[in-house]
Amino acid sequence: MNKRLSDLNLFFSTPVWTSKIPNFEKINIVILKYLKNLENSDPAGIQKSNLKGWHSQDFNMKDSEPINFFNAIGKNINECLTDMGWNLETQEVKVTSMWAIINKSNATNARHIHGNNFISAAYYVKAPENCGNIIFHDPRSEPSYFHPKVSKPNKLNTNIVTIKPKEGLLVLFPSYLHHSVDINRSNDERIVISFNLKLT
């Protein structure tokens, strides 16, 4: 095996954290009931990145269900913030918004970012097979539009990365990172909770 002639340094990497939440089954039973009540009380929802899917209003963060859900994932969030090296002694972590999206069959979400926030999240309450991967797009503009032909795909030459939803999976990522959602090709609902965090 030939010895490398150079060090491969990965500068300005974009972090994405994924973790399976312990006892997610119990969490999902409670939060699913909460989400269905929201959907029944406001079947029209609101329009943002959702195409054919239902997007809730922002949760009332005084409700017990969002509070308990956020507390259940607190250690995962703290790990993310610690990795970033942000000063948590002089800044307060604030949830700026939390909402749900229910994508029925053939629903999708257009490419978008979550501006004026630091960390954003997707947590999967319901994720049947072929319900639509989350797609992350290269945040660097130049490689997205101008790049050489690829002989062998790898992490250095791709401009999109996908993560397959699984129930109980929490995905945290920088709010500037463009993302979209594949079409739900299942006959069941894909249910996700999303939220944004800011340090103030």
ChimeraX commands (.cxc) that place a marker at each C-alpha (Angstrom):
marker #1 position 0.00,0.00,0.00 radius 0.5
marker #1 position 1.38,3.38,-1.02 radius 0.5
marker #1 position 1.93,5.93,1.70 radius 0.5
marker #1 position 0.01,9.17,1.29 radius 0.5
marker #1 position 2.05,12.12,0.16 radius 0.5
marker #1 position -0.17,14.71,1.82 radius 0.5
marker #1 position -2.41,15.20,4.84 radius 0.5
marker #1 position -6.11,15.39,4.02 radius 0.5
marker #1 position -7.56,18.23,6.11 radius 0.5
marker #1 position -11.31,18.77,6.19 radius 0.5
marker #1 position -11.74,22.47,6.91 radius 0.5
marker #1 position -15.15,24.12,7.46 radius 0.5
marker #1 position -16.97,20.81,7.81 radius 0.5
marker #1 position -20.75,20.89,8.26 radius 0.5
marker #1 position -21.90,18.86,11.27 radius 0.5
marker #1 position -25.11,16.82,11.33 radius 0.5
marker #1 position -25.96,14.90,14.50 radius 0.5
marker #1 position -28.16,11.78,14.45 radius 0.5
marker #1 position -29.32,9.80,17.47 radius 0.5
marker #1 position -32.06,7.38,18.43 radius 0.5
marker #1 position -33.99,8.62,21.47 radius 0.5
marker #1 position -34.37,6.09,24.33 radius 0.5
marker #1 position -37.96,5.08,25.10 radius 0.5
marker #1 position -39.11,6.82,21.92 radius 0.5
marker #1 position -42.14,4.53,21.69 radius 0.5
marker #1 position -43.68,6.02,24.85 radius 0.5
marker #1 position -42.77,9.55,23.76 radius 0.5
marker #1 position -44.33,9.02,20.35 radius 0.5
marker #1 position -47.63,7.72,21.70 radius 0.5
marker #1 position -48.14,10.89,23.74 radius 0.5
marker #1 position -46.89,13.35,21.12 radius 0.5
marker #1 position -48.84,11.66,18.29 radius 0.5
marker #1 position -52.11,12.22,20.17 radius 0.5
marker #1 position -51.13,15.88,20.67 radius 0.5
marker #1 position -50.33,16.31,16.95 radius 0.5
marker #1 position -53.56,14.68,15.80 radius 0.5
marker #1 position -55.55,17.02,18.05 radius 0.5
marker #1 position -53.74,19.97,16.44 radius 0.5
marker #1 position -54.47,18.66,12.96 radius 0.5
marker #1 position -58.15,18.07,13.75 radius 0.5
marker #1 position -58.55,21.57,15.17 radius 0.5
marker #1 position -56.77,23.22,12.22 radius 0.5
marker #1 position -57.01,20.90,9.17 radius 0.5
marker #1 position -55.84,23.62,6.75 radius 0.5
marker #1 position -52.60,24.25,8.64 radius 0.5
marker #1 position -50.15,26.71,7.12 radius 0.5
marker #1 position -48.09,26.80,3.94 radius 0.5
marker #1 position -44.28,26.92,4.11 radius 0.5
marker #1 position -41.98,24.34,2.51 radius 0.5
marker #1 position -44.74,21.71,2.52 radius 0.5
marker #1 position -46.11,20.53,-0.83 radius 0.5
marker #1 position -49.37,18.57,-0.33 radius 0.5
marker #1 position -48.46,18.00,3.32 radius 0.5
marker #1 position -49.97,19.46,6.48 radius 0.5
marker #1 position -47.85,21.99,8.41 radius 0.5
marker #1 position -49.02,22.92,11.90 radius 0.5
marker #1 position -48.93,26.32,13.50 radius 0.5
marker #1 position -46.07,26.75,15.97 radius 0.5
marker #1 position -46.66,24.76,19.14 radius 0.5
marker #1 position -47.67,26.50,22.32 radius 0.5
marker #1 position -44.49,25.91,24.31 radius 0.5
marker #1 position -46.48,26.12,27.54 radius 0.5
marker #1 position -48.29,22.87,26.65 radius 0.5
marker #1 position -47.03,19.88,28.62 radius 0.5
marker #1 position -46.50,17.68,25.54 radius 0.5
marker #1 position -43.89,19.91,23.81 radius 0.5
marker #1 position -42.22,20.60,27.17 radius 0.5
marker #1 position -41.93,16.88,28.01 radius 0.5
marker #1 position -40.74,16.08,24.48 radius 0.5
marker #1 position -38.03,18.74,24.62 radius 0.5
marker #1 position -36.91,17.57,28.06 radius 0.5
marker #1 position -36.62,14.00,26.73 radius 0.5
marker #1 position -34.13,15.06,24.08 radius 0.5
marker #1 position -32.27,17.58,26.26 radius 0.5
marker #1 position -29.06,15.51,26.58 radius 0.5
marker #1 position -28.85,15.12,22.80 radius 0.5
marker #1 position -29.19,18.86,22.31 radius 0.5
marker #1 position -26.59,19.60,25.00 radius 0.5
marker #1 position -24.15,17.27,23.26 radius 0.5
marker #1 position -24.63,19.17,20.01 radius 0.5
marker #1 position -24.13,22.56,21.68 radius 0.5
marker #1 position -21.05,21.28,23.53 radius 0.5
marker #1 position -19.54,20.02,20.29 radius 0.5
marker #1 position -19.97,23.49,18.83 radius 0.5
marker #1 position -18.06,24.99,21.74 radius 0.5
marker #1 position -20.62,27.73,22.30 radius 0.5
marker #1 position -20.55,29.54,25.64 radius 0.5
marker #1 position -23.62,28.33,27.54 radius 0.5
marker #1 position -22.76,30.23,30.71 radius 0.5
marker #1 position -23.33,33.67,29.23 radius 0.5
marker #1 position -26.00,32.68,26.69 radius 0.5
marker #1 position -29.43,31.12,27.09 radius 0.5
marker #1 position -30.68,28.38,24.78 radius 0.5
marker #1 position -34.07,29.37,23.39 radius 0.5
marker #1 position -36.55,27.39,21.29 radius 0.5
marker #1 position -37.67,29.98,18.75 radius 0.5
marker #1 position -40.29,27.70,17.17 radius 0.5
marker #1 position -41.51,24.09,17.16 radius 0.5
marker #1 position -44.04,22.57,14.77 radius 0.5
marker #1 position -45.12,19.36,13.04 radius 0.5
marker #1 position -45.42,18.28,9.43 radius 0.5
marker #1 position -47.62,15.39,8.34 radius 0.5
marker #1 position -46.88,14.18,4.82 radius 0.5
marker #1 position -49.47,11.83,3.41 radius 0.5
marker #1 position -48.80,9.83,0.25 radius 0.5
marker #1 position -47.15,11.93,-2.54 radius 0.5
marker #1 position -46.44,14.87,-0.22 radius 0.5
marker #1 position -42.97,16.42,-0.08 radius 0.5
marker #1 position -41.06,19.46,1.18 radius 0.5
marker #1 position -39.22,21.93,-1.03 radius 0.5
marker #1 position -35.62,22.95,-0.44 radius 0.5
marker #1 position -35.27,25.57,2.30 radius 0.5
marker #1 position -33.28,26.80,5.31 radius 0.5
marker #1 position -34.32,28.05,8.75 radius 0.5
marker #1 position -33.01,31.60,8.81 radius 0.5
marker #1 position -32.13,33.60,11.94 radius 0.5
marker #1 position -31.49,30.46,13.99 radius 0.5
marker #1 position -28.42,28.43,14.93 radius 0.5
marker #1 position -29.55,24.79,15.18 radius 0.5
marker #1 position -32.58,23.12,13.59 radius 0.5
marker #1 position -33.99,19.65,14.05 radius 0.5
marker #1 position -36.16,16.88,12.67 radius 0.5
marker #1 position -37.57,14.20,14.96 radius 0.5
marker #1 position -39.53,11.30,13.47 radius 0.5
marker #1 position -42.75,10.32,15.19 radius 0.5
marker #1 position -43.92,8.10,12.34 radius 0.5
marker #1 position -41.72,6.91,9.48 radius 0.5
marker #1 position -43.02,4.06,7.30 radius 0.5
marker #1 position -40.82,2.54,4.60 radius 0.5
marker #1 position -40.34,4.80,1.53 radius 0.5
marker #1 position -41.92,7.79,3.28 radius 0.5
marker #1 position -39.29,10.27,2.03 radius 0.5
marker #1 position -35.67,10.77,3.05 radius 0.5
marker #1 position -34.45,14.12,4.31 radius 0.5
marker #1 position -31.95,15.52,1.82 radius 0.5
marker #1 position -29.12,17.85,2.82 radius 0.5
marker #1 position -27.61,20.04,0.10 radius 0.5
marker #1 position -24.02,21.29,-0.08 radius 0.5
marker #1 position -24.07,24.74,1.55 radius 0.5
marker #1 position -21.20,25.93,-0.66 radius 0.5
marker #1 position -22.71,27.53,-3.76 radius 0.5
marker #1 position -19.88,26.95,-6.24 radius 0.5
marker #1 position -19.59,23.12,-6.02 radius 0.5
marker #1 position -23.37,22.85,-6.29 radius 0.5
marker #1 position -23.45,24.40,-9.74 radius 0.5
marker #1 position -19.99,23.74,-11.18 radius 0.5
marker #1 position -18.05,20.52,-10.62 radius 0.5
marker #1 position -16.15,17.85,-12.57 radius 0.5
marker #1 position -17.61,14.50,-13.62 radius 0.5
marker #1 position -17.32,11.85,-10.90 radius 0.5
marker #1 position -15.85,8.38,-11.47 radius 0.5
marker #1 position -16.52,7.12,-7.95 radius 0.5
marker #1 position -18.96,8.89,-5.59 radius 0.5
marker #1 position -17.63,9.66,-2.11 radius 0.5
marker #1 position -18.06,12.13,0.75 radius 0.5
marker #1 position -15.72,14.65,-0.89 radius 0.5
marker #1 position -17.45,14.89,-4.26 radius 0.5
marker #1 position -21.13,14.62,-3.42 radius 0.5
marker #1 position -23.34,17.69,-3.22 radius 0.5
marker #1 position -26.28,15.98,-1.51 radius 0.5
marker #1 position -26.54,13.57,1.41 radius 0.5
marker #1 position -29.72,11.77,2.46 radius 0.5
marker #1 position -30.82,10.37,5.80 radius 0.5
marker #1 position -33.54,7.75,5.98 radius 0.5
marker #1 position -36.21,8.57,8.58 radius 0.5
marker #1 position -36.73,6.10,11.42 radius 0.5
marker #1 position -39.15,6.42,14.28 radius 0.5
marker #1 position -37.39,7.88,17.30 radius 0.5
marker #1 position -34.55,9.34,15.21 radius 0.5
marker #1 position -33.46,12.88,16.04 radius 0.5
marker #1 position -31.48,14.83,13.43 radius 0.5
marker #1 position -29.82,18.11,14.44 radius 0.5
marker #1 position -28.11,20.39,11.92 radius 0.5
marker #1 position -27.00,24.00,11.40 radius 0.5
marker #1 position -29.97,26.16,10.46 radius 0.5
marker #1 position -28.12,27.52,7.42 radius 0.5
marker #1 position -27.97,24.05,5.84 radius 0.5
marker #1 position -30.34,23.72,2.87 radius 0.5
marker #1 position -32.56,20.67,3.07 radius 0.5
marker #1 position -35.60,19.16,1.40 radius 0.5
marker #1 position -37.72,16.00,1.70 radius 0.5
marker #1 position -38.29,13.29,-0.89 radius 0.5
marker #1 position -41.82,12.37,-1.97 radius 0.5
marker #1 position -43.67,10.08,0.43 radius 0.5
marker #1 position -44.10,6.98,-1.74 radius 0.5
marker #1 position -45.75,4.96,1.00 radius 0.5
marker #1 position -49.47,4.66,1.65 radius 0.5
marker #1 position -49.07,5.90,5.21 radius 0.5
marker #1 position -48.27,9.18,6.94 radius 0.5
marker #1 position -44.78,10.52,7.57 radius 0.5
marker #1 position -44.91,12.57,10.79 radius 0.5
marker #1 position -42.05,14.78,11.90 radius 0.5
marker #1 position -41.54,17.38,14.61 radius 0.5
marker #1 position -39.19,20.22,13.72 radius 0.5
marker #1 position -37.80,23.01,15.85 radius 0.5
marker #1 position -35.25,25.82,15.84 radius 0.5
marker #1 position -32.79,26.86,18.54 radius 0.5
marker #1 position -31.06,30.17,19.13 radius 0.5
marker #1 position -28.61,31.34,21.77 radius 0.5
marker #1 position -29.40,34.74,23.23 radius 0.5
marker link #1:1,2 radius 0.2
marker link #1:2,3 radius 0.2
marker link #1:3,4 radius 0.2
marker link #1:4,5 radius 0.2
marker link #1:5,6 radius 0.2
marker link #1:6,7 radius 0.2
marker link #1:7,8 radius 0.2
marker link #1:8,9 radius 0.2
marker link #1:9,10 radius 0.2
marker link #1:10,11 radius 0.2
marker link #1:11,12 radius 0.2
marker link #1:12,13 radius 0.2
marker link #1:13,14 radius 0.2
marker link #1:14,15 radius 0.2
marker link #1:15,16 radius 0.2
marker link #1:16,17 radius 0.2
marker link #1:17,18 radius 0.2
marker link #1:18,19 radius 0.2
marker link #1:19,20 radius 0.2
marker link #1:20,21 radius 0.2
marker link #1:21,22 radius 0.2
marker link #1:22,23 radius 0.2
marker link #1:23,24 radius 0.2
marker link #1:24,25 radius 0.2
marker link #1:25,26 radius 0.2
marker link #1:26,27 radius 0.2
marker link #1:27,28 radius 0.2
marker link #1:28,29 radius 0.2
marker link #1:29,30 radius 0.2
marker link #1:30,31 radius 0.2
marker link #1:31,32 radius 0.2
marker link #1:32,33 radius 0.2
marker link #1:33,34 radius 0.2
marker link #1:34,35 radius 0.2
marker link #1:35,36 radius 0.2
marker link #1:36,37 radius 0.2
marker link #1:37,38 radius 0.2
marker link #1:38,39 radius 0.2
marker link #1:39,40 radius 0.2
marker link #1:40,41 radius 0.2
marker link #1:41,42 radius 0.2
marker link #1:42,43 radius 0.2
marker link #1:43,44 radius 0.2
marker link #1:44,45 radius 0.2
marker link #1:45,46 radius 0.2
marker link #1:46,47 radius 0.2
marker link #1:47,48 radius 0.2
marker link #1:48,49 radius 0.2
marker link #1:49,50 radius 0.2
marker link #1:50,51 radius 0.2
marker link #1:51,52 radius 0.2
marker link #1:52,53 radius 0.2
marker link #1:53,54 radius 0.2
marker link #1:54,55 radius 0.2
marker link #1:55,56 radius 0.2
marker link #1:56,57 radius 0.2
marker link #1:57,58 radius 0.2
marker link #1:58,59 radius 0.2
marker link #1:59,60 radius 0.2
marker link #1:60,61 radius 0.2
marker link #1:61,62 radius 0.2
marker link #1:62,63 radius 0.2
marker link #1:63,64 radius 0.2
marker link #1:64,65 radius 0.2
marker link #1:65,66 radius 0.2
marker link #1:66,67 radius 0.2
marker link #1:67,68 radius 0.2
marker link #1:68,69 radius 0.2
marker link #1:69,70 radius 0.2
marker link #1:70,71 radius 0.2
marker link #1:71,72 radius 0.2
marker link #1:72,73 radius 0.2
marker link #1:73,74 radius 0.2
marker link #1:74,75 radius 0.2
marker link #1:75,76 radius 0.2
marker link #1:76,77 radius 0.2
marker link #1:77,78 radius 0.2
marker link #1:78,79 radius 0.2
marker link #1:79,80 radius 0.2
marker link #1:80,81 radius 0.2
marker link #1:81,82 radius 0.2
marker link #1:82,83 radius 0.2
marker link #1:83,84 radius 0.2
marker link #1:84,85 radius 0.2
marker link #1:85,86 radius 0.2
marker link #1:86,87 radius 0.2
marker link #1:87,88 radius 0.2
marker link #1:88,89 radius 0.2
marker link #1:89,90 radius 0.2
marker link #1:90,91 radius 0.2
marker link #1:91,92 radius 0.2
marker link #1:92,93 radius 0.2
marker link #1:93,94 radius 0.2
marker link #1:94,95 radius 0.2
marker link #1:95,96 radius 0.2
marker link #1:96,97 radius 0.2
marker link #1:97,98 radius 0.2
marker link #1:98,99 radius 0.2
marker link #1:99,100 radius 0.2
marker link #1:100,101 radius 0.2
marker link #1:101,102 radius 0.2
marker link #1:102,103 radius 0.2
marker link #1:103,104 radius 0.2
marker link #1:104,105 radius 0.2
marker link #1:105,106 radius 0.2
marker link #1:106,107 radius 0.2
marker link #1:107,108 radius 0.2
marker link #1:108,109 radius 0.2
marker link #1:109,110 radius 0.2
marker link #1:110,111 radius 0.2
marker link #1:111,112 radius 0.2
marker link #1:112,113 radius 0.2
marker link #1:113,114 radius 0.2
marker link #1:114,115 radius 0.2
marker link #1:115,116 radius 0.2
marker link #1:116,117 radius 0.2
marker link #1:117,118 radius 0.2
marker link #1:118,119 radius 0.2
marker link #1:119,120 radius 0.2
marker link #1:120,121 radius 0.2
marker link #1:121,122 radius 0.2
marker link #1:122,123 radius 0.2
marker link #1:123,124 radius 0.2
marker link #1:124,125 radius 0.2
marker link #1:125,126 radius 0.2
marker link #1:126,127 radius 0.2
marker link #1:127,128 radius 0.2
marker link #1:128,129 radius 0.2
marker link #1:129,130 radius 0.2
marker link #1:130,131 radius 0.2
marker link #1:131,132 radius 0.2
marker link #1:132,133 radius 0.2
marker link #1:133,134 radius 0.2
marker link #1:134,135 radius 0.2
marker link #1:135,136 radius 0.2
marker link #1:136,137 radius 0.2
marker link #1:137,138 radius 0.2
marker link #1:138,139 radius 0.2
marker link #1:139,140 radius 0.2
marker link #1:140,141 radius 0.2
marker link #1:141,142 radius 0.2
marker link #1:142,143 radius 0.2
marker link #1:143,144 radius 0.2
marker link #1:144,145 radius 0.2
marker link #1:145,146 radius 0.2
marker link #1:146,147 radius 0.2
marker link #1:147,148 radius 0.2
marker link #1:148,149 radius 0.2
marker link #1:149,150 radius 0.2
marker link #1:150,151 radius 0.2
marker link #1:151,152 radius 0.2
marker link #1:152,153 radius 0.2
marker link #1:153,154 radius 0.2
marker link #1:154,155 radius 0.2
marker link #1:155,156 radius 0.2
marker link #1:156,157 radius 0.2
marker link #1:157,158 radius 0.2
marker link #1:158,159 radius 0.2
marker link #1:159,160 radius 0.2
marker link #1:160,161 radius 0.2
marker link #1:161,162 radius 0.2
marker link #1:162,163 radius 0.2
marker link #1:163,164 radius 0.2
marker link #1:164,165 radius 0.2
marker link #1:165,166 radius 0.2
marker link #1:166,167 radius 0.2
marker link #1:167,168 radius 0.2
marker link #1:168,169 radius 0.2
marker link #1:169,170 radius 0.2
marker link #1:170,171 radius 0.2
marker link #1:171,172 radius 0.2
marker link #1:172,173 radius 0.2
marker link #1:173,174 radius 0.2
marker link #1:174,175 radius 0.2
marker link #1:175,176 radius 0.2
marker link #1:176,177 radius 0.2
marker link #1:177,178 radius 0.2
marker link #1:178,179 radius 0.2
marker link #1:179,180 radius 0.2
marker link #1:180,181 radius 0.2
marker link #1:181,182 radius 0.2
marker link #1:182,183 radius 0.2
marker link #1:183,184 radius 0.2
marker link #1:184,185 radius 0.2
marker link #1:185,186 radius 0.2
marker link #1:186,187 radius 0.2
marker link #1:187,188 radius 0.2
marker link #1:188,189 radius 0.2
marker link #1:189,190 radius 0.2
marker link #1:190,191 radius 0.2
marker link #1:191,192 radius 0.2
marker link #1:192,193 radius 0.2
marker link #1:193,194 radius 0.2
marker link #1:194,195 radius 0.2
marker link #1:195,196 radius 0.2
marker link #1:196,197 radius 0.2
marker link #1:197,198 radius 0.2
marker link #1:198,199 radius 0.2
marker link #1:199,200 radius 0.2
view
